[in-house]
Amino acid sequence: MKVNMKIDEIRKVGFDSLIKSLGPDGMIRFIQEFDSGEGDYTKDRHRWLSQYDIDSIYKEVKKK
């Protein structure tokens, strides 16, 4: 592999490798597993986790 490959070259080599290893159907299924999504995960995560403190987490763990 060349050190200074452009992104389109990397993409082609990657797709070719996936097709060789998995076949066309497997390559498509593999690619479908990746989704860039939307929003800002880091901000969302802080918002979700802000409602918890160590005591509430400990109580939830003890319940289970």
CHARMM-style PDB file with segment names, atoms N, HN, CA, C and O in Angstrom:
ATOM      1  N   MET     1       0.847  -1.181   0.000  1.00  0.00      PROA
ATOM      2  CA  MET     1       0.000   0.000   0.000  1.00  0.00      PROA
ATOM      3  C   MET     1       0.887   1.236   0.000  1.00  0.00      PROA
ATOM      4  O   MET     1       1.872   1.310   0.735  1.00  0.00      PROA
ATOM      5  N   LYS     2       0.532   2.187  -0.817  1.00  0.00      PROA
ATOM      6  HN  LYS     2      -0.268   2.127  -1.414  1.00  0.00      PROA
ATOM      7  CA  LYS     2       1.289   3.433  -0.873  1.00  0.00      PROA
ATOM      8  C   LYS     2       1.016   4.273   0.376  1.00  0.00      PROA
ATOM      9  O   LYS     2      -0.078   4.240   0.940  1.00  0.00      PROA
ATOM     10  N   VAL     3       2.015   5.009   0.785  1.00  0.00      PROA
ATOM     11  HN  VAL     3       2.903   5.036   0.327  1.00  0.00      PROA
ATOM     12  CA  VAL     3       1.889   5.844   1.981  1.00  0.00      PROA
ATOM     13  C   VAL     3       1.008   7.063   1.728  1.00  0.00      PROA
ATOM     14  O   VAL     3       0.200   7.423   2.585  1.00  0.00      PROA
ATOM     15  N   ASN     4       1.144   7.691   0.592  1.00  0.00      PROA
ATOM     16  HN  ASN     4       1.800   7.398  -0.104  1.00  0.00      PROA
ATOM     17  CA  ASN     4       0.443   8.943   0.309  1.00  0.00      PROA
ATOM     18  C   ASN     4      -0.758   8.734  -0.597  1.00  0.00      PROA
ATOM     19  O   ASN     4      -0.942   9.476  -1.562  1.00  0.00      PROA
ATOM     20  N   MET     5      -1.576   7.737  -0.301  1.00  0.00      PROA
ATOM     21  HN  MET     5      -1.428   7.134   0.483  1.00  0.00      PROA
ATOM     22  CA  MET     5      -2.753   7.484  -1.127  1.00  0.00      PROA
ATOM     23  C   MET     5      -3.801   8.564  -0.906  1.00  0.00      PROA
ATOM     24  O   MET     5      -3.982   9.045   0.213  1.00  0.00      PROA
ATOM     25  N   LYS     6      -4.482   8.940  -1.968  1.00  0.00      PROA
ATOM     26  HN  LYS     6      -4.334   8.550  -2.877  1.00  0.00      PROA
ATOM     27  CA  LYS     6      -5.601   9.870  -1.857  1.00  0.00      PROA
ATOM     28  C   LYS     6      -6.809   9.099  -1.358  1.00  0.00      PROA
ATOM     29  O   LYS     6      -6.857   7.873  -1.459  1.00  0.00      PROA
ATOM     30  N   ILE     7      -7.792   9.825  -0.817  1.00  0.00      PROA
ATOM     31  HN  ILE     7      -7.753  10.821  -0.735  1.00  0.00      PROA
ATOM     32  CA  ILE     7      -8.956   9.184  -0.215  1.00  0.00      PROA
ATOM     33  C   ILE     7      -9.708   8.325  -1.223  1.00  0.00      PROA
ATOM     34  O   ILE     7     -10.215   7.265  -0.857  1.00  0.00      PROA
ATOM     35  N   ASP     8      -9.796   8.748  -2.479  1.00  0.00      PROA
ATOM     36  HN  ASP     8      -9.385   9.609  -2.777  1.00  0.00      PROA
ATOM     37  CA  ASP     8     -10.504   7.936  -3.467  1.00  0.00      PROA
ATOM     38  C   ASP     8      -9.760   6.636  -3.756  1.00  0.00      PROA
ATOM     39  O   ASP     8     -10.385   5.616  -4.047  1.00  0.00      PROA
ATOM     40  N   GLU     9      -8.443   6.666  -3.677  1.00  0.00      PROA
ATOM     41  HN  GLU     9      -7.935   7.494  -3.441  1.00  0.00      PROA
ATOM     42  CA  GLU     9      -7.652   5.444  -3.860  1.00  0.00      PROA
ATOM     43  C   GLU     9      -7.857   4.497  -2.668  1.00  0.00      PROA
ATOM     44  O   GLU     9      -8.017   3.289  -2.841  1.00  0.00      PROA
ATOM     45  N   ILE    10      -7.851   5.058  -1.479  1.00  0.00      PROA
ATOM     46  HN  ILE    10      -7.721   6.040  -1.338  1.00  0.00      PROA
ATOM     47  CA  ILE    10      -8.073   4.252  -0.271  1.00  0.00      PROA
ATOM     48  C   ILE    10      -9.445   3.599  -0.333  1.00  0.00      PROA
ATOM     49  O   ILE    10      -9.593   2.417  -0.025  1.00  0.00      PROA
ATOM     50  N   ARG    11     -10.446   4.374  -0.730  1.00  0.00      PROA
ATOM     51  HN  ARG    11     -10.326   5.335  -0.980  1.00  0.00      PROA
ATOM     52  CA  ARG    11     -11.804   3.862  -0.829  1.00  0.00      PROA
ATOM     53  C   ARG    11     -11.884   2.710  -1.829  1.00  0.00      PROA
ATOM     54  O   ARG    11     -12.522   1.695  -1.550  1.00  0.00      PROA
ATOM     55  N   LYS    12     -11.237   2.859  -2.999  1.00  0.00      PROA
ATOM     56  HN  LYS    12     -10.719   3.684  -3.225  1.00  0.00      PROA
ATOM     57  CA  LYS    12     -11.272   1.812  -4.016  1.00  0.00      PROA
ATOM     58  C   LYS    12     -10.583   0.542  -3.519  1.00  0.00      PROA
ATOM     59  O   LYS    12     -11.110  -0.558  -3.685  1.00  0.00      PROA
ATOM     60  N   VAL    13      -9.418   0.691  -2.916  1.00  0.00      PROA
ATOM     61  HN  VAL    13      -8.990   1.585  -2.781  1.00  0.00      PROA
ATOM     62  CA  VAL    13      -8.704  -0.475  -2.388  1.00  0.00      PROA
ATOM     63  C   VAL    13      -9.549  -1.144  -1.298  1.00  0.00      PROA
ATOM     64  O   VAL    13      -9.625  -2.371  -1.234  1.00  0.00      PROA
ATOM     65  N   GLY    14     -10.176  -0.342  -0.451  1.00  0.00      PROA
ATOM     66  HN  GLY    14     -10.115   0.655  -0.503  1.00  0.00      PROA
ATOM     67  CA  GLY    14     -11.025  -0.884   0.611  1.00  0.00      PROA
ATOM     68  C   GLY    14     -12.208  -1.661   0.059  1.00  0.00      PROA
ATOM     69  O   GLY    14     -12.479  -2.779   0.495  1.00  0.00      PROA
ATOM     70  N   PHE    15     -12.920  -1.068  -0.908  1.00  0.00      PROA
ATOM     71  HN  PHE    15     -12.700  -0.159  -1.262  1.00  0.00      PROA
ATOM     72  CA  PHE    15     -14.055  -1.757  -1.515  1.00  0.00      PROA
ATOM     73  C   PHE    15     -13.608  -3.031  -2.221  1.00  0.00      PROA
ATOM     74  O   PHE    15     -14.254  -4.072  -2.103  1.00  0.00      PROA
ATOM     75  N   ASP    16     -12.510  -2.946  -2.948  1.00  0.00      PROA
ATOM     76  HN  ASP    16     -11.985  -2.101  -3.044  1.00  0.00      PROA
ATOM     77  CA  ASP    16     -11.993  -4.135  -3.639  1.00  0.00      PROA
ATOM     78  C   ASP    16     -11.662  -5.242  -2.644  1.00  0.00      PROA
ATOM     79  O   ASP    16     -11.942  -6.413  -2.902  1.00  0.00      PROA
ATOM     80  N   SER    17     -11.071  -4.883  -1.517  1.00  0.00      PROA
ATOM     81  HN  SER    17     -10.843  -3.932  -1.307  1.00  0.00      PROA
ATOM     82  CA  SER    17     -10.724  -5.860  -0.492  1.00  0.00      PROA
ATOM     83  C   SER    17     -11.975  -6.488   0.121  1.00  0.00      PROA
ATOM     84  O   SER    17     -12.031  -7.697   0.344  1.00  0.00      PROA
ATOM     85  N   LEU    18     -12.975  -5.646   0.390  1.00  0.00      PROA
ATOM     86  HN  LEU    18     -12.929  -4.663   0.209  1.00  0.00      PROA
ATOM     87  CA  LEU    18     -14.219  -6.169   0.949  1.00  0.00      PROA
ATOM     88  C   LEU    18     -14.911  -7.117  -0.028  1.00  0.00      PROA
ATOM     89  O   LEU    18     -15.397  -8.176   0.370  1.00  0.00      PROA
ATOM     90  N   ILE    19     -14.956  -6.741  -1.290  1.00  0.00      PROA
ATOM     91  HN  ILE    19     -14.562  -5.880  -1.613  1.00  0.00      PROA
ATOM     92  CA  ILE    19     -15.582  -7.605  -2.297  1.00  0.00      PROA
ATOM     93  C   ILE    19     -14.829  -8.925  -2.392  1.00  0.00      PROA
ATOM     94  O   ILE    19     -15.447  -9.987  -2.471  1.00  0.00      PROA
ATOM     95  N   LYS    20     -13.520  -8.868  -2.385  1.00  0.00      PROA
ATOM     96  HN  LYS    20     -13.018  -8.005  -2.321  1.00  0.00      PROA
ATOM     97  CA  LYS    20     -12.711 -10.088  -2.480  1.00  0.00      PROA
ATOM     98  C   LYS    20     -12.952 -10.985  -1.263  1.00  0.00      PROA
ATOM     99  O   LYS    20     -13.060 -12.203  -1.400  1.00  0.00      PROA
ATOM    100  N   SER    21     -13.034 -10.385  -0.081  1.00  0.00      PROA
ATOM    101  HN  SER    21     -12.946  -9.396   0.031  1.00  0.00      PROA
ATOM    102  CA  SER    21     -13.191 -11.166   1.151  1.00  0.00      PROA
ATOM    103  C   SER    21     -14.622 -11.624   1.401  1.00  0.00      PROA
ATOM    104  O   SER    21     -14.850 -12.747   1.851  1.00  0.00      PROA
ATOM    105  N   LEU    22     -15.584 -10.754   1.112  1.00  0.00      PROA
ATOM    106  HN  LEU    22     -15.399  -9.842   0.747  1.00  0.00      PROA
ATOM    107  CA  LEU    22     -16.967 -11.023   1.499  1.00  0.00      PROA
ATOM    108  C   LEU    22     -17.903 -11.282   0.327  1.00  0.00      PROA
ATOM    109  O   LEU    22     -19.016 -11.773   0.517  1.00  0.00      PROA
ATOM    110  N   GLY    23     -17.461 -10.958  -0.872  1.00  0.00      PROA
ATOM    111  HN  GLY    23     -16.557 -10.559  -1.026  1.00  0.00      PROA
ATOM    112  CA  GLY    23     -18.351 -11.016  -2.026  1.00  0.00      PROA
ATOM    113  C   GLY    23     -19.178  -9.747  -2.090  1.00  0.00      PROA
ATOM    114  O   GLY    23     -19.238  -8.997  -1.116  1.00  0.00      PROA
ATOM    115  N   PRO    24     -19.818  -9.496  -3.225  1.00  0.00      PROA
ATOM    116  CA  PRO    24     -20.588  -8.246  -3.370  1.00  0.00      PROA
ATOM    117  C   PRO    24     -21.702  -8.090  -2.335  1.00  0.00      PROA
ATOM    118  O   PRO    24     -21.883  -7.008  -1.776  1.00  0.00      PROA
ATOM    119  N   ASP    25     -22.451  -9.168  -2.078  1.00  0.00      PROA
ATOM    120  HN  ASP    25     -22.305 -10.047  -2.532  1.00  0.00      PROA
ATOM    121  CA  ASP    25     -23.543  -9.067  -1.106  1.00  0.00      PROA
ATOM    122  C   ASP    25     -23.014  -8.797   0.296  1.00  0.00      PROA
ATOM    123  O   ASP    25     -23.559  -7.964   1.020  1.00  0.00      PROA
ATOM    124  N   GLY    26     -21.953  -9.500   0.679  1.00  0.00      PROA
ATOM    125  HN  GLY    26     -21.510 -10.177   0.091  1.00  0.00      PROA
ATOM    126  CA  GLY    26     -21.363  -9.292   1.998  1.00  0.00      PROA
ATOM    127  C   GLY    26     -20.795  -7.896   2.150  1.00  0.00      PROA
ATOM    128  O   GLY    26     -20.899  -7.286   3.214  1.00  0.00      PROA
ATOM    129  N   MET    27     -20.188  -7.387   1.074  1.00  0.00      PROA
ATOM    130  HN  MET    27     -20.104  -7.883   0.210  1.00  0.00      PROA
ATOM    131  CA  MET    27     -19.653  -6.023   1.106  1.00  0.00      PROA
ATOM    132  C   MET    27     -20.776  -5.018   1.343  1.00  0.00      PROA
ATOM    133  O   MET    27     -20.625  -4.097   2.146  1.00  0.00      PROA
ATOM    134  N   ILE    28     -21.883  -5.188   0.658  1.00  0.00      PROA
ATOM    135  HN  ILE    28     -22.005  -5.936   0.006  1.00  0.00      PROA
ATOM    136  CA  ILE    28     -23.014  -4.265   0.818  1.00  0.00      PROA
ATOM    137  C   ILE    28     -23.551  -4.353   2.248  1.00  0.00      PROA
ATOM    138  O   ILE    28     -23.818  -3.326   2.873  1.00  0.00      PROA
ATOM    139  N   ARG    29     -23.708  -5.556   2.761  1.00  0.00      PROA
ATOM    140  HN  ARG    29     -23.491  -6.390   2.254  1.00  0.00      PROA
ATOM    141  CA  ARG    29     -24.201  -5.716   4.128  1.00  0.00      PROA
ATOM    142  C   ARG    29     -23.252  -5.083   5.135  1.00  0.00      PROA
ATOM    143  O   ARG    29     -23.693  -4.460   6.101  1.00  0.00      PROA
ATOM    144  N   PHE    30     -21.943  -5.242   4.912  1.00  0.00      PROA
ATOM    145  HN  PHE    30     -21.585  -5.748   4.127  1.00  0.00      PROA
ATOM    146  CA  PHE    30     -20.948  -4.634   5.802  1.00  0.00      PROA
ATOM    147  C   PHE    30     -21.061  -3.114   5.783  1.00  0.00      PROA
ATOM    148  O   PHE    30     -21.072  -2.479   6.837  1.00  0.00      PROA
ATOM    149  N   ILE    31     -21.145  -2.533   4.597  1.00  0.00      PROA
ATOM    150  HN  ILE    31     -21.136  -3.049   3.740  1.00  0.00      PROA
ATOM    151  CA  ILE    31     -21.237  -1.072   4.466  1.00  0.00      PROA
ATOM    152  C   ILE    31     -22.514  -0.548   5.116  1.00  0.00      PROA
ATOM    153  O   ILE    31     -22.510   0.537   5.697  1.00  0.00      PROA
ATOM    154  N   GLN    32     -23.604  -1.305   5.025  1.00  0.00      PROA
ATOM    155  HN  GLN    32     -23.608  -2.187   4.553  1.00  0.00      PROA
ATOM    156  CA  GLN    32     -24.870  -0.861   5.611  1.00  0.00      PROA
ATOM    157  C   GLN    32     -24.807  -0.779   7.133  1.00  0.00      PROA
ATOM    158  O   GLN    32     -25.639  -0.113   7.748  1.00  0.00      PROA
ATOM    159  N   GLU    33     -23.841  -1.442   7.743  1.00  0.00      PROA
ATOM    160  HN  GLU    33     -23.165  -1.983   7.243  1.00  0.00      PROA
ATOM    161  CA  GLU    33     -23.692  -1.400   9.192  1.00  0.00      PROA
ATOM    162  C   GLU    33     -23.211  -0.037   9.677  1.00  0.00      PROA
ATOM    163  O   GLU    33     -23.343   0.276  10.861  1.00  0.00      PROA
ATOM    164  N   PHE    34     -22.666   0.762   8.799  1.00  0.00      PROA
ATOM    165  HN  PHE    34     -22.559   0.508   7.837  1.00  0.00      PROA
ATOM    166  CA  PHE    34     -22.100   2.052   9.174  1.00  0.00      PROA
ATOM    167  C   PHE    34     -23.016   3.179   8.738  1.00  0.00      PROA
ATOM    168  O   PHE    34     -23.400   3.273   7.573  1.00  0.00      PROA
ATOM    169  N   ASP    35     -23.358   4.028   9.689  1.00  0.00      PROA
ATOM    170  HN  ASP    35     -23.046   3.952  10.636  1.00  0.00      PROA
ATOM    171  CA  ASP    35     -24.236   5.156   9.425  1.00  0.00      PROA
ATOM    172  C   ASP    35     -23.688   6.334  10.212  1.00  0.00      PROA
ATOM    173  O   ASP    35     -23.515   6.252  11.428  1.00  0.00      PROA
ATOM    174  N   SER    36     -23.421   7.409   9.530  1.00  0.00      PROA
ATOM    175  HN  SER    36     -23.562   7.476   8.542  1.00  0.00      PROA
ATOM    176  CA  SER    36     -22.854   8.567  10.222  1.00  0.00      PROA
ATOM    177  C   SER    36     -23.865   9.241  11.140  1.00  0.00      PROA
ATOM    178  O   SER    36     -23.483  10.009  12.023  1.00  0.00      PROA
ATOM    179  N   GLY    37     -25.138   8.964  10.941  1.00  0.00      PROA
ATOM    180  HN  GLY    37     -25.448   8.340  10.224  1.00  0.00      PROA
ATOM    181  CA  GLY    37     -26.164   9.517  11.810  1.00  0.00      PROA
ATOM    182  C   GLY    37     -26.270  11.025  11.676  1.00  0.00      PROA
ATOM    183  O   GLY    37     -25.863  11.615  10.675  1.00  0.00      PROA
ATOM    184  N   GLU    38     -26.822  11.623  12.705  1.00  0.00      PROA
ATOM    185  HN  GLU    38     -27.153  11.143  13.518  1.00  0.00      PROA
ATOM    186  CA  GLU    38     -26.980  13.073  12.686  1.00  0.00      PROA
ATOM    187  C   GLU    38     -26.882  13.584  14.111  1.00  0.00      PROA
ATOM    188  O   GLU    38     -26.945  12.805  15.062  1.00  0.00      PROA
ATOM    189  N   GLY    39     -26.733  14.854  14.257  1.00  0.00      PROA
ATOM    190  HN  GLY    39     -26.682  15.487  13.485  1.00  0.00      PROA
ATOM    191  CA  GLY    39     -26.652  15.447  15.585  1.00  0.00      PROA
ATOM    192  C   GLY    39     -25.238  15.416  16.133  1.00  0.00      PROA
ATOM    193  O   GLY    39     -24.279  15.126  15.418  1.00  0.00      PROA
ATOM    194  N   ASP    40     -25.133  15.717  17.407  1.00  0.00      PROA
ATOM    195  HN  ASP    40     -25.912  15.953  17.988  1.00  0.00      PROA
ATOM    196  CA  ASP    40     -23.848  15.761  18.092  1.00  0.00      PROA
ATOM    197  C   ASP    40     -23.906  14.788  19.262  1.00  0.00      PROA
ATOM    198  O   ASP    40     -24.447  15.108  20.320  1.00  0.00      PROA
ATOM    199  N   TYR    41     -23.349  13.604  19.065  1.00  0.00      PROA
ATOM    200  HN  TYR    41     -22.909  13.344  18.205  1.00  0.00      PROA
ATOM    201  CA  TYR    41     -23.416  12.555  20.071  1.00  0.00      PROA
ATOM    202  C   TYR    41     -22.844  13.017  21.411  1.00  0.00      PROA
ATOM    203  O   TYR    41     -23.401  12.703  22.463  1.00  0.00      PROA
ATOM    204  N   THR    42     -21.756  13.746  21.381  1.00  0.00      PROA
ATOM    205  HN  THR    42     -21.303  14.000  20.526  1.00  0.00      PROA
ATOM    206  CA  THR    42     -21.108  14.168  22.630  1.00  0.00      PROA
ATOM    207  C   THR    42     -22.036  15.057  23.445  1.00  0.00      PROA
ATOM    208  O   THR    42     -22.180  14.859  24.651  1.00  0.00      PROA
ATOM    209  N   LYS    43     -22.664  16.031  22.800  1.00  0.00      PROA
ATOM    210  HN  LYS    43     -22.546  16.191  21.820  1.00  0.00      PROA
ATOM    211  CA  LYS    43     -23.600  16.910  23.518  1.00  0.00      PROA
ATOM    212  C   LYS    43     -24.800  16.123  24.018  1.00  0.00      PROA
ATOM    213  O   LYS    43     -25.239  16.307  25.153  1.00  0.00      PROA
ATOM    214  N   ASP    44     -25.340  15.234  23.161  1.00  0.00      PROA
ATOM    215  HN  ASP    44     -24.983  15.084  22.239  1.00  0.00      PROA
ATOM    216  CA  ASP    44     -26.489  14.423  23.560  1.00  0.00      PROA
ATOM    217  C   ASP    44     -26.145  13.535  24.744  1.00  0.00      PROA
ATOM    218  O   ASP    44     -26.934  13.405  25.680  1.00  0.00      PROA
ATOM    219  N   ARG    45     -24.966  12.925  24.702  1.00  0.00      PROA
ATOM    220  HN  ARG    45     -24.325  13.031  23.942  1.00  0.00      PROA
ATOM    221  CA  ARG    45     -24.535  12.032  25.783  1.00  0.00      PROA
ATOM    222  C   ARG    45     -24.450  12.785  27.111  1.00  0.00      PROA
ATOM    223  O   ARG    45     -24.891  12.278  28.142  1.00  0.00      PROA
ATOM    224  N   HSD    46     -23.891  13.976  27.088  1.00  0.00      PROA
ATOM    225  HN  HSD    46     -23.533  14.388  26.250  1.00  0.00      PROA
ATOM    226  CA  HSD    46     -23.806  14.777  28.317  1.00  0.00      PROA
ATOM    227  C   HSD    46     -25.202  15.106  28.839  1.00  0.00      PROA
ATOM    228  O   HSD    46     -25.436  15.102  30.047  1.00  0.00      PROA
ATOM    229  N   ARG    47     -26.124  15.391  27.926  1.00  0.00      PROA
ATOM    230  HN  ARG    47     -25.934  15.395  26.944  1.00  0.00      PROA
ATOM    231  CA  ARG    47     -27.492  15.705  28.339  1.00  0.00      PROA
ATOM    232  C   ARG    47     -28.155  14.468  28.960  1.00  0.00      PROA
ATOM    233  O   ARG    47     -28.813  14.574  29.994  1.00  0.00      PROA
ATOM    234  N   TRP    48     -27.983  13.291  28.330  1.00  0.00      PROA
ATOM    235  HN  TRP    48     -27.448  13.205  27.490  1.00  0.00      PROA
ATOM    236  CA  TRP    48     -28.579  12.058  28.853  1.00  0.00      PROA
ATOM    237  C   TRP    48     -28.002  11.689  30.213  1.00  0.00      PROA
ATOM    238  O   TRP    48     -28.729  11.300  31.127  1.00  0.00      PROA
ATOM    239  N   LEU    49     -26.696  11.816  30.331  1.00  0.00      PROA
ATOM    240  HN  LEU    49     -26.105  12.132  29.589  1.00  0.00      PROA
ATOM    241  CA  LEU    49     -26.039  11.366  31.553  1.00  0.00      PROA
ATOM    242  C   LEU    49     -26.120  12.374  32.690  1.00  0.00      PROA
ATOM    243  O   LEU    49     -25.842  12.026  33.837  1.00  0.00      PROA
ATOM    244  N   SER    50     -26.492  13.603  32.399  1.00  0.00      PROA
ATOM    245  HN  SER    50     -26.719  13.885  31.467  1.00  0.00      PROA
ATOM    246  CA  SER    50     -26.530  14.620  33.454  1.00  0.00      PROA
ATOM    247  C   SER    50     -27.583  14.315  34.510  1.00  0.00      PROA
ATOM    248  O   SER    50     -27.529  14.842  35.622  1.00  0.00      PROA
ATOM    249  N   GLN    51     -28.540  13.465  34.160  1.00  0.00      PROA
ATOM    250  HN  GLN    51     -28.585  13.037  33.257  1.00  0.00      PROA
ATOM    251  CA  GLN    51     -29.586  13.132  35.131  1.00  0.00      PROA
ATOM    252  C   GLN    51     -29.138  12.085  36.151  1.00  0.00      PROA
ATOM    253  O   GLN    51     -29.862  11.804  37.106  1.00  0.00      PROA
ATOM    254  N   TYR    52     -27.959  11.511  35.956  1.00  0.00      PROA
ATOM    255  HN  TYR    52     -27.371  11.740  35.180  1.00  0.00      PROA
ATOM    256  CA  TYR    52     -27.464  10.466  36.846  1.00  0.00      PROA
ATOM    257  C   TYR    52     -26.303  10.963  37.689  1.00  0.00      PROA
ATOM    258  O   TYR    52     -25.482  11.763  37.239  1.00  0.00      PROA
ATOM    259  N   ASP    53     -26.251  10.477  38.911  1.00  0.00      PROA
ATOM    260  HN  ASP    53     -26.917   9.827  39.277  1.00  0.00      PROA
ATOM    261  CA  ASP    53     -25.078  10.674  39.736  1.00  0.00      PROA
ATOM    262  C   ASP    53     -24.639   9.291  40.218  1.00  0.00      PROA
ATOM    263  O   ASP    53     -25.306   8.296  39.934  1.00  0.00      PROA
ATOM    264  N   ILE    54     -23.560   9.225  40.922  1.00  0.00      PROA
ATOM    265  HN  ILE    54     -23.018  10.033  41.154  1.00  0.00      PROA
ATOM    266  CA  ILE    54     -23.004   7.933  41.323  1.00  0.00      PROA
ATOM    267  C   ILE    54     -23.971   7.154  42.210  1.00  0.00      PROA
ATOM    268  O   ILE    54     -24.039   5.928  42.118  1.00  0.00      PROA
ATOM    269  N   ASP    55     -24.709   7.839  43.056  1.00  0.00      PROA
ATOM    270  HN  ASP    55     -24.653   8.834  43.131  1.00  0.00      PROA
ATOM    271  CA  ASP    55     -25.655   7.156  43.943  1.00  0.00      PROA
ATOM    272  C   ASP    55     -26.802   6.522  43.165  1.00  0.00      PROA
ATOM    273  O   ASP    55     -27.183   5.385  43.443  1.00  0.00      PROA
ATOM    274  N   SER    56     -27.357   7.244  42.193  1.00  0.00      PROA
ATOM    275  HN  SER    56     -27.047   8.168  41.967  1.00  0.00      PROA
ATOM    276  CA  SER    56     -28.464   6.673  41.423  1.00  0.00      PROA
ATOM    277  C   SER    56     -27.989   5.501  40.554  1.00  0.00      PROA
ATOM    278  O   SER    56     -28.722   4.529  40.367  1.00  0.00      PROA
ATOM    279  N   ILE    57     -26.799   5.591  40.041  1.00  0.00      PROA
ATOM    280  HN  ILE    57     -26.204   6.380  40.193  1.00  0.00      PROA
ATOM    281  CA  ILE    57     -26.244   4.481  39.258  1.00  0.00      PROA
ATOM    282  C   ILE    57     -26.041   3.271  40.156  1.00  0.00      PROA
ATOM    283  O   ILE    57     -26.383   2.150  39.777  1.00  0.00      PROA
ATOM    284  N   TYR    58     -25.490   3.487  41.337  1.00  0.00      PROA
ATOM    285  HN  TYR    58     -25.212   4.397  41.645  1.00  0.00      PROA
ATOM    286  CA  TYR    58     -25.254   2.407  42.293  1.00  0.00      PROA
ATOM    287  C   TYR    58     -26.578   1.720  42.666  1.00  0.00      PROA
ATOM    288  O   TYR    58     -26.643   0.492  42.728  1.00  0.00      PROA
ATOM    289  N   LYS    59     -27.622   2.506  42.912  1.00  0.00      PROA
ATOM    290  HN  LYS    59     -27.569   3.503  42.862  1.00  0.00      PROA
ATOM    291  CA  LYS    59     -28.926   1.938  43.257  1.00  0.00      PROA
ATOM    292  C   LYS    59     -29.478   1.088  42.120  1.00  0.00      PROA
ATOM    293  O   LYS    59     -30.043   0.022  42.366  1.00  0.00      PROA
ATOM    294  N   GLU    60     -29.324   1.543  40.886  1.00  0.00      PROA
ATOM    295  HN  GLU    60     -28.865   2.409  40.687  1.00  0.00      PROA
ATOM    296  CA  GLU    60     -29.796   0.783  39.722  1.00  0.00      PROA
ATOM    297  C   GLU    60     -29.029  -0.538  39.595  1.00  0.00      PROA
ATOM    298  O   GLU    60     -29.620  -1.574  39.293  1.00  0.00      PROA
ATOM    299  N   VAL    61     -27.741  -0.499  39.821  1.00  0.00      PROA
ATOM    300  HN  VAL    61     -27.261   0.343  40.066  1.00  0.00      PROA
ATOM    301  CA  VAL    61     -26.916  -1.719  39.735  1.00  0.00      PROA
ATOM    302  C   VAL    61     -27.337  -2.691  40.822  1.00  0.00      PROA
ATOM    303  O   VAL    61     -27.457  -3.889  40.565  1.00  0.00      PROA
ATOM    304  N   LYS    62     -27.562  -2.199  42.026  1.00  0.00      PROA
ATOM    305  HN  LYS    62     -27.465  -1.226  42.234  1.00  0.00      PROA
ATOM    306  CA  LYS    62     -27.953  -3.065  43.144  1.00  0.00      PROA
ATOM    307  C   LYS    62     -29.305  -3.734  42.882  1.00  0.00      PROA
ATOM    308  O   LYS    62     -29.518  -4.870  43.304  1.00  0.00      PROA
ATOM    309  N   LYS    63     -30.224  -3.042  42.187  1.00  0.00      PROA
ATOM    310  HN  LYS    63     -30.051  -2.119  41.844  1.00  0.00      PROA
ATOM    311  CA  LYS    63     -31.542  -3.611  41.863  1.00  0.00      PROA
ATOM    312  C   LYS    63     -31.380  -4.868  41.004  1.00  0.00      PROA
ATOM    313  O   LYS    63     -32.113  -5.844  41.161  1.00  0.00      PROA
ATOM    314  N   LYS    64     -30.428  -4.823  40.118  1.00  0.00      PROA
ATOM    315  HN  LYS    64     -29.832  -4.030  39.991  1.00  0.00      PROA
ATOM    316  CA  LYS    64     -30.253  -5.917  39.178  1.00  0.00      PROA
ATOM    317  C   LYS    64     -29.414  -6.987  39.801  1.00  0.00      PROA
ATOM    318  OT1 LYS    64     -29.144  -8.007  39.168  1.00  0.00      PROA
TER     319      LYS     64
END
